[in-house]
Amino acid sequence: MKNVIPNLTFNEAELFDEFTIIKTNLQKNEKIKSFNTLDEKWTYVFQIADIDEDLPNLKIVVEFLMCFLGSNANVEGIFSDMNKLWTDDKSRFDGKT
């Protein structure tokens, strides 16, 4: 991530420790299994922890990663709709018209 955003600063050793603690605690937590989406799970994690105090590096990484779209389904839908509209007759450039 530091290559992508050079101004992004976090401590990689502390990030590893934070992730290990969260992973260990969540493996024992039954409530986390009830959430369906990734954002619900991270919201729960950040609600039960003092993010700025306990997980400052993990917060930076998760906020960065949650900015990305989970899929390209919206874009694919637009291409599909455009393909339906642009039939062979409409997309041909014929000088006789």
N, CA, C and O atoms as a GROMACS GRO file, in nm:
protein
  388
    1MET      N    1   0.081  -0.119   0.000
    1MET     CA    2   0.000   0.000   0.000
    1MET      C    3   0.086   0.126   0.000
    1MET      O    4   0.046   0.228  -0.056
    2LYS      N    5   0.200   0.119   0.062
    2LYS     CA    6   0.286   0.237   0.066
    2LYS      C    7   0.333   0.275  -0.074
    2LYS      O    8   0.363   0.391  -0.100
    3ASN      N    9   0.341   0.176  -0.165
    3ASN     CA   10   0.379   0.206  -0.302
    3ASN      C   11   0.267   0.278  -0.375
    3ASN      O   12   0.292   0.363  -0.461
    4VAL      N   13   0.143   0.245  -0.341
    4VAL     CA   14   0.027   0.306  -0.406
    4VAL      C   15   0.004   0.447  -0.354
    4VAL      O   16  -0.019   0.540  -0.432
    5ILE      N   17   0.010   0.463  -0.222
    5ILE     CA   18  -0.009   0.594  -0.160
    5ILE      C   19   0.112   0.623  -0.072
    5ILE      O   20   0.117   0.581   0.043
    6PRO      N   21   0.210   0.695  -0.127
    6PRO     CA   22   0.334   0.718  -0.053
    6PRO      C   23   0.316   0.794   0.079
    6PRO      O   24   0.393   0.775   0.173
    7ASN      N   25   0.213   0.879   0.088
    7ASN     CA   26   0.192   0.958   0.209
    7ASN      C   27   0.121   0.880   0.319
    7ASN      O   28   0.107   0.929   0.431
    8LEU      N   29   0.077   0.760   0.288
    8LEU     CA   30   0.009   0.676   0.387
    8LEU      C   31   0.112   0.621   0.484
    8LEU      O   32   0.206   0.552   0.444
    9THR      N   33   0.096   0.652   0.611
    9THR     CA   34   0.194   0.606   0.708
    9THR      C   35   0.130   0.518   0.813
    9THR      O   36   0.030   0.554   0.875
   10PHE      N   37   0.188   0.402   0.831
   10PHE     CA   38   0.147   0.310   0.936
   10PHE      C   39   0.265   0.220   0.970
   10PHE      O   40   0.357   0.204   0.890
   11ASN      N   41   0.260   0.162   1.087
   11ASN     CA   42   0.367   0.076   1.135
   11ASN      C   43   0.331  -0.069   1.101
   11ASN      O   44   0.235  -0.123   1.156
   12GLU      N   45   0.408  -0.131   1.012
   12GLU     CA   46   0.376  -0.266   0.966
   12GLU      C   47   0.386  -0.370   1.077
   12GLU      O   48   0.307  -0.464   1.081
   13ALA      N   49   0.482  -0.354   1.167
   13ALA     CA   50   0.496  -0.450   1.278
   13ALA      C   51   0.376  -0.440   1.372
   13ALA      O   52   0.322  -0.542   1.416
   14GLU      N   53   0.333  -0.317   1.402
   14GLU     CA   54   0.216  -0.299   1.487
   14GLU      C   55   0.089  -0.346   1.416
   14GLU      O   56  -0.001  -0.402   1.479
   15LEU      N   57   0.082  -0.324   1.285
   15LEU     CA   58  -0.032  -0.371   1.206
   15LEU      C   59  -0.045  -0.523   1.216
   15LEU      O   60  -0.155  -0.576   1.234
   16PHE      N   61   0.066  -0.592   1.206
   16PHE     CA   62   0.064  -0.738   1.218
   16PHE      C   63   0.014  -0.779   1.356
   16PHE      O   64  -0.069  -0.870   1.368
   17ASP      N   65   0.062  -0.714   1.460
   17ASP     CA   66   0.017  -0.745   1.596
   17ASP      C   67  -0.132  -0.718   1.613
   17ASP      O   68  -0.204  -0.799   1.672
   18GLU      N   69  -0.180  -0.605   1.560
   18GLU     CA   70  -0.322  -0.571   1.570
   18GLU      C   71  -0.407  -0.675   1.498
   18GLU      O   72  -0.510  -0.719   1.550
   19PHE      N   73  -0.365  -0.715   1.380
   19PHE     CA   74  -0.440  -0.814   1.303
   19PHE      C   75  -0.442  -0.948   1.375
   19PHE      O   76  -0.546  -1.015   1.379
   20THR      N   77  -0.329  -0.988   1.432
   20THR     CA   78  -0.322  -1.116   1.503
   20THR      C   79  -0.415  -1.117   1.624
   20THR      O   80  -0.483  -1.216   1.649
   21ILE      N   81  -0.418  -1.008   1.698
   21ILE     CA   82  -0.507  -0.999   1.814
   21ILE      C   83  -0.653  -1.008   1.770
   21ILE      O   84  -0.731  -1.082   1.830
   22ILE      N   85  -0.690  -0.932   1.667
   22ILE     CA   86  -0.828  -0.934   1.617
   22ILE      C   87  -0.865  -1.073   1.567
   22ILE      O   88  -0.972  -1.124   1.599
   23LYS      N   89  -0.778  -1.134   1.490
   23LYS     CA   90  -0.805  -1.267   1.435
   23LYS      C   91  -0.827  -1.368   1.546
   23LYS      O   92  -0.922  -1.446   1.541
   24THR      N   93  -0.741  -1.368   1.645
   24THR     CA   94  -0.752  -1.461   1.758
   24THR      C   95  -0.883  -1.442   1.833
   24THR      O   96  -0.951  -1.540   1.866
   25ASN      N   97  -0.919  -1.317   1.860
   25ASN     CA   98  -1.042  -1.288   1.933
   25ASN      C   99  -1.167  -1.320   1.852
   25ASN      O  100  -1.266  -1.366   1.908
   26LEU      N  101  -1.164  -1.294   1.723
   26LEU     CA  102  -1.283  -1.317   1.641
   26LEU      C  103  -1.308  -1.465   1.614
   26LEU      O  104  -1.422  -1.506   1.591
   27GLN      N  105  -1.204  -1.545   1.616
   27GLN     CA  106  -1.223  -1.689   1.596
   27GLN      C  107  -1.306  -1.749   1.709
   27GLN      O  108  -1.373  -1.851   1.691
   28LYS      N  109  -1.301  -1.687   1.826
   28LYS     CA  110  -1.377  -1.734   1.942
   28LYS      C  111  -1.515  -1.669   1.949
   28LYS      O  112  -1.600  -1.713   2.027
   29ASN      N  113  -1.540  -1.567   1.870
   29ASN     CA  114  -1.661  -1.487   1.878
   29ASN      C  115  -1.770  -1.544   1.786
   29ASN      O  116  -1.752  -1.549   1.664
   30GLU      N  117  -1.880  -1.586   1.844
   30GLU     CA  118  -1.990  -1.642   1.765
   30GLU      C  119  -2.073  -1.535   1.695
   30GLU      O  120  -2.130  -1.561   1.589
   31LYS      N  121  -2.079  -1.415   1.752
   31LYS     CA  122  -2.162  -1.309   1.694
   31LYS      C  123  -2.111  -1.267   1.557
   31LYS      O  124  -2.191  -1.232   1.470
   32ILE      N  125  -1.982  -1.269   1.536
   32ILE     CA  126  -1.925  -1.224   1.409
   32ILE      C  127  -1.975  -1.311   1.294
   32ILE      O  128  -1.982  -1.265   1.180
   33LYS      N  129  -2.008  -1.436   1.323
   33LYS     CA  130  -2.056  -1.528   1.218
   33LYS      C  131  -2.196  -1.492   1.171
   33LYS      O  132  -2.238  -1.537   1.064
   34SER      N  133  -2.268  -1.412   1.249
   34SER     CA  134  -2.405  -1.376   1.212
   34SER      C  135  -2.410  -1.264   1.108
   34SER      O  136  -2.515  -1.240   1.048
   35PHE      N  137  -2.300  -1.195   1.087
   35PHE     CA  138  -2.298  -1.086   0.991
   35PHE      C  139  -2.275  -1.140   0.851
   35PHE      O  140  -2.196  -1.232   0.831
   36ASN      N  141  -2.345  -1.082   0.754
   36ASN     CA  142  -2.337  -1.132   0.617
   36ASN      C  143  -2.233  -1.062   0.531
   36ASN      O  144  -2.173  -1.123   0.443
   37THR      N  145  -2.212  -0.934   0.557
   37THR     CA  146  -2.122  -0.859   0.469
   37THR      C  147  -1.995  -0.818   0.542
   37THR      O  148  -1.989  -0.812   0.665
   38LEU      N  149  -1.895  -0.791   0.463
   38LEU     CA  150  -1.765  -0.753   0.518
   38LEU      C  151  -1.773  -0.622   0.595
   38LEU      O  152  -1.711  -0.609   0.700
   39ASP      N  153  -1.848  -0.526   0.542
   39ASP     CA  154  -1.856  -0.398   0.613
   39ASP      C  155  -1.927  -0.412   0.747
   39ASP      O  156  -1.894  -0.340   0.841
   40GLU      N  157  -2.025  -0.504   0.759
   40GLU     CA  158  -2.090  -0.529   0.888
   40GLU      C  159  -1.990  -0.586   0.989
   40GLU      O  160  -1.991  -0.549   1.106
   41LYS      N  161  -1.906  -0.676   0.942
   41LYS     CA  162  -1.806  -0.737   1.031
   41LYS      C  163  -1.705  -0.634   1.081
   41LYS      O  164  -1.674  -0.631   1.200
   42TRP      N  165  -1.654  -0.550   0.990
   42TRP     CA  166  -1.557  -0.450   1.032
   42TRP      C  167  -1.621  -0.344   1.120
   42TRP      O  168  -1.557  -0.294   1.213
   43THR      N  169  -1.746  -0.310   1.094
   43THR     CA  170  -1.817  -0.215   1.181
   43THR      C  171  -1.826  -0.272   1.321
   43THR      O  172  -1.802  -0.201   1.419
   44TYR      N  173  -1.859  -0.399   1.332
   44TYR     CA  174  -1.867  -0.466   1.463
   44TYR      C  175  -1.730  -0.464   1.532
   44TYR      O  176  -1.722  -0.433   1.651
   45VAL      N  177  -1.626  -0.496   1.460
   45VAL     CA  178  -1.491  -0.498   1.518
   45VAL      C  179  -1.456  -0.360   1.572
   45VAL      O  180  -1.405  -0.348   1.684
   46PHE      N  181  -1.483  -0.257   1.494
   46PHE     CA  182  -1.447  -0.122   1.537
   46PHE      C  183  -1.539  -0.070   1.648
   46PHE      O  184  -1.502   0.023   1.719
   47GLN      N  185  -1.657  -0.128   1.661
   47GLN     CA  186  -1.745  -0.088   1.772
   47GLN      C  187  -1.700  -0.147   1.904
   47GLN      O  188  -1.711  -0.083   2.009
   48ILE      N  189  -1.646  -0.270   1.900
   48ILE     CA  190  -1.607  -0.334   2.025
   48ILE      C  191  -1.466  -0.296   2.068
   48ILE      O  192  -1.424  -0.327   2.179
   49ALA      N  193  -1.393  -0.228   1.982
   49ALA     CA  194  -1.256  -0.187   2.015
   49ALA      C  195  -1.246  -0.036   2.009
   49ALA      O  196  -1.323   0.030   1.939
   50ASP      N  197  -1.153   0.018   2.082
   50ASP     CA  198  -1.123   0.160   2.071
   50ASP      C  199  -1.027   0.174   1.952
   50ASP      O  200  -0.907   0.152   1.966
   51ILE      N  201  -1.082   0.210   1.839
   51ILE     CA  202  -1.004   0.204   1.715
   51ILE      C  203  -0.879   0.290   1.720
   51ILE      O  204  -0.770   0.245   1.684
   52ASP      N  205  -0.895   0.411   1.764
   52ASP     CA  206  -0.780   0.502   1.763
   52ASP      C  207  -0.672   0.459   1.862
   52ASP      O  208  -0.553   0.482   1.840
   53GLU      N  209  -0.714   0.397   1.970
   53GLU     CA  210  -0.619   0.355   2.074
   53GLU      C  211  -0.564   0.215   2.048
   53GLU      O  212  -0.444   0.193   2.054
   54ASP      N  213  -0.654   0.120   2.019
   54ASP     CA  214  -0.615  -0.021   2.008
   54ASP      C  215  -0.574  -0.063   1.867
   54ASP      O  216  -0.487  -0.149   1.851
   55LEU      N  217  -0.636  -0.003   1.765
   55LEU     CA  218  -0.615  -0.051   1.628
   55LEU      C  219  -0.586   0.062   1.529
   55LEU      O  220  -0.648   0.067   1.423
   56PRO      N  221  -0.495   0.151   1.559
   56PRO     CA  222  -0.475   0.266   1.469
   56PRO      C  223  -0.425   0.227   1.330
   56PRO      O  224  -0.465   0.288   1.231
   57ASN      N  225  -0.338   0.129   1.322
   57ASN     CA  226  -0.283   0.088   1.192
   57ASN      C  227  -0.384   0.009   1.111
   57ASN      O  228  -0.396   0.026   0.990
   58LEU      N  229  -0.457  -0.077   1.179
   58LEU     CA  230  -0.560  -0.157   1.112
   58LEU      C  231  -0.671  -0.067   1.060
   58LEU      O  232  -0.726  -0.092   0.953
   59LYS      N  233  -0.704   0.036   1.134
   59LYS     CA  234  -0.805   0.132   1.091
   59LYS      C  235  -0.765   0.196   0.958
   59LYS      O  236  -0.848   0.209   0.868
   60ILE      N  237  -0.641   0.235   0.945
   60ILE     CA  238  -0.592   0.298   0.822
   60ILE      C  239  -0.607   0.203   0.704
   60ILE      O  240  -0.656   0.242   0.598
   61VAL      N  241  -0.565   0.080   0.722
   61VAL     CA  242  -0.570  -0.018   0.614
   61VAL      C  243  -0.713  -0.052   0.575
   61VAL      O  244  -0.746  -0.057   0.457
   62VAL      N  245  -0.798  -0.076   0.675
   62VAL     CA  246  -0.938  -0.112   0.646
   62VAL      C  247  -1.011   0.004   0.578
   62VAL      O  248  -1.086  -0.018   0.483
   63GLU      N  249  -0.990   0.126   0.625
   63GLU     CA  250  -1.053   0.241   0.560
   63GLU      C  251  -1.009   0.252   0.415
   63GLU      O  252  -1.091   0.283   0.328
   64PHE      N  253  -0.882   0.228   0.389
   64PHE     CA  254  -0.830   0.233   0.253
   64PHE      C  255  -0.894   0.125   0.165
   64PHE      O  256  -0.938   0.153   0.054
   65LEU      N  257  -0.898   0.003   0.216
   65LEU     CA  258  -0.950  -0.108   0.137
   65LEU      C  259  -1.101  -0.102   0.116
   65LEU      O  260  -1.151  -0.146   0.013
   66MET      N  261  -1.173  -0.047   0.213
   66MET     CA  262  -1.318  -0.039   0.200
   66MET      C  263  -1.362   0.066   0.098
   66MET      O  264  -1.480   0.074   0.064
   67CYS      N  265  -1.268   0.146   0.050
   67CYS     CA  266  -1.300   0.244  -0.054
   67CYS      C  267  -1.315   0.178  -0.191
   67CYS      O  268  -1.377   0.236  -0.281
   68PHE      N  269  -1.261   0.060  -0.208
   68PHE     CA  270  -1.269  -0.009  -0.337
   68PHE      C  271  -1.403  -0.078  -0.351
   68PHE      O  272  -1.460  -0.128  -0.254
   69LEU      N  273  -1.453  -0.081  -0.473
   69LEU     CA  274  -1.577  -0.153  -0.500
   69LEU      C  275  -1.553  -0.302  -0.489
   69LEU      O  276  -1.446  -0.352  -0.523
   70GLY      N  277  -1.652  -0.373  -0.441
   70GLY     CA  278  -1.639  -0.517  -0.424
   70GLY      C  279  -1.651  -0.594  -0.554
   70GLY      O  280  -1.605  -0.708  -0.564
   71SER      N  281  -1.712  -0.533  -0.653
   71SER     CA  282  -1.726  -0.600  -0.782
   71SER      C  283  -1.742  -0.497  -0.892
   71SER      O  284  -1.752  -0.377  -0.865
   72ASN      N  285  -1.745  -0.544  -1.013
   72ASN     CA  286  -1.767  -0.456  -1.125
   72ASN      C  287  -1.904  -0.482  -1.187
   72ASN      O  288  -1.925  -0.457  -1.305
   73ALA      N  289  -1.998  -0.533  -1.107
   73ALA     CA  290  -2.130  -0.570  -1.156
   73ALA      C  291  -2.203  -0.450  -1.216
   73ALA      O  292  -2.272  -0.465  -1.318
   74ASN      N  293  -2.191  -0.332  -1.157
   74ASN     CA  294  -2.258  -0.213  -1.211
   74ASN      C  295  -2.208  -0.180  -1.351
   74ASN      O  296  -2.286  -0.150  -1.441
   75VAL      N  297  -2.077  -0.185  -1.368
   75VAL     CA  298  -2.018  -0.156  -1.498
   75VAL      C  299  -2.060  -0.260  -1.600
   75VAL      O  300  -2.094  -0.226  -1.714
   76GLU      N  301  -2.057  -0.386  -1.561
   76GLU     CA  302  -2.099  -0.494  -1.653
   76GLU      C  303  -2.245  -0.479  -1.692
   76GLU      O  304  -2.282  -0.508  -1.806
   77GLY      N  305  -2.327  -0.433  -1.599
   77GLY     CA  306  -2.469  -0.410  -1.629
   77GLY      C  307  -2.487  -0.302  -1.734
   77GLY      O  308  -2.573  -0.313  -1.822
   78ILE      N  309  -2.407  -0.197  -1.725
   78ILE     CA  310  -2.414  -0.089  -1.824
   78ILE      C  311  -2.373  -0.141  -1.962
   78ILE      O  312  -2.439  -0.109  -2.061
   79PHE      N  313  -2.266  -0.219  -1.969
   79PHE     CA  314  -2.225  -0.277  -2.097
   79PHE      C  315  -2.334  -0.368  -2.154
   79PHE      O  316  -2.358  -0.368  -2.274
   80SER      N  317  -2.398  -0.444  -2.068
   80SER     CA  318  -2.505  -0.532  -2.112
   80SER      C  319  -2.621  -0.452  -2.169
   80SER      O  320  -2.674  -0.485  -2.275
   81ASP      N  321  -2.659  -0.346  -2.099
   81ASP     CA  322  -2.769  -0.260  -2.148
   81ASP      C  323  -2.732  -0.195  -2.280
   81ASP      O  324  -2.816  -0.187  -2.370
   82MET      N  325  -2.609  -0.149  -2.292
   82MET     CA  326  -2.566  -0.085  -2.417
   82MET      C  327  -2.565  -0.185  -2.532
   82MET      O  328  -2.601  -0.149  -2.644
   83ASN      N  329  -2.526  -0.308  -2.506
   83ASN     CA  330  -2.527  -0.410  -2.611
   83ASN      C  331  -2.668  -0.439  -2.658
   83ASN      O  332  -2.690  -0.469  -2.776
   84LYS      N  333  -2.766  -0.431  -2.568
   84LYS     CA  334  -2.905  -0.451  -2.607
   84LYS      C  335  -2.955  -0.336  -2.695
   84LYS      O  336  -3.030  -0.358  -2.790
   85LEU      N  337  -2.911  -0.215  -2.664
   85LEU     CA  338  -2.954  -0.098  -2.740
   85LEU      C  339  -2.886  -0.087  -2.876
   85LEU      O  340  -2.948  -0.046  -2.974
   86TRP      N  341  -2.761  -0.124  -2.882
   86TRP     CA  342  -2.685  -0.112  -3.005
   86TRP      C  343  -2.694  -0.241  -3.085
   86TRP      O  344  -2.604  -0.325  -3.078
   87THR      N  345  -2.798  -0.256  -3.159
   87THR     CA  346  -2.812  -0.374  -3.243
   87THR      C  347  -2.719  -0.356  -3.364
   87THR      O  348  -2.659  -0.251  -3.384
   88ASP      N  349  -2.710  -0.461  -3.444
   88ASP     CA  350  -2.624  -0.455  -3.563
   88ASP      C  351  -2.668  -0.342  -3.657
   88ASP      O  352  -2.584  -0.274  -3.715
   89ASP      N  353  -2.800  -0.323  -3.671
   89ASP     CA  354  -2.850  -0.218  -3.762
   89ASP      C  355  -2.812  -0.080  -3.711
   89ASP      O  356  -2.776   0.007  -3.791
   90LYS      N  357  -2.821  -0.057  -3.582
   90LYS     CA  358  -2.793   0.075  -3.527
   90LYS      C  359  -2.644   0.107  -3.526
   90LYS      O  360  -2.606   0.223  -3.535
   91SER      N  361  -2.561   0.006  -3.516
   91SER     CA  362  -2.418   0.033  -3.503
   91SER      C  363  -2.348   0.038  -3.640
   91SER      O  364  -2.231   0.072  -3.648
   92ARG      N  365  -2.419   0.003  -3.748
   92ARG     CA  366  -2.358   0.009  -3.882
   92ARG      C  367  -2.360   0.153  -3.935
   92ARG      O  368  -2.461   0.224  -3.928
   93PHE      N  369  -2.249   0.191  -3.986
   93PHE     CA  370  -2.243   0.320  -4.052
   93PHE      C  371  -2.253   0.295  -4.202
   93PHE      O  372  -2.159   0.246  -4.265
   94ASP      N  373  -2.366   0.329  -4.256
   94ASP     CA  374  -2.389   0.304  -4.397
   94ASP      C  375  -2.404   0.438  -4.468
   94ASP      O  376  -2.484   0.522  -4.428
   95GLY      N  377  -2.328   0.456  -4.569
   95GLY     CA  378  -2.331   0.584  -4.642
   95GLY      C  379  -2.457   0.606  -4.721
   95GLY      O  380  -2.480   0.718  -4.767
   96LYS      N  381  -2.542   0.504  -4.739
   96LYS     CA  382  -2.663   0.516  -4.821
   96LYS      C  383  -2.778   0.582  -4.745
   96LYS      O  384  -2.878   0.616  -4.807
   97THR      N  385  -2.767   0.599  -4.616
   97THR     CA  386  -2.881   0.652  -4.541
   97THR      C  387  -2.897   0.798  -4.549
   97THR      O  388  -2.990   0.852  -4.490
   0.00000   0.00000   0.00000
